[in-house]
Amino acid sequence: MPFLFRRQTQVIVSNVRPTLPRTDEDVREALRQLPHFRVLLHNDEFNAMDHVVLALLRTVPQLTPERAMAVMIQAHLKGQAEVVICPRETAEFYREGLEHHGLTSTIEPA
């Protein structure tokens, strides 16, 4: 009579859960650890300067009017300007917002 062998299976159950950020500081630290991207505004010959400044202010909330003006001037004189450095998803959101206003914008790793 042949022997029957039963294969034992080991099931490991882990009670360890991933830790979620608990405070605002934890969230800020988690965001700092994400890869960051540079949002670039490119010059064009179609949009008026005041339209560019307003589009920047409406799209990127942390910009001041003075900073938006400086970004617009640099893009006009140099061909492109850095708008902001932020996590990739936010950078893509800002790029889409600027393009929605008719501006040319790209992102690149910071």
Secondary structure by P-SEA (a helix, b strand, c coil): cbbbbbbbbbbbbbcccccccccaaaaaaaaaacbbbbbbbbbbccccaaaaaaaaaaccccccaaaaaaaaaaaaaccccccccccaaaaaaaaaaaaaabbbbbbccc
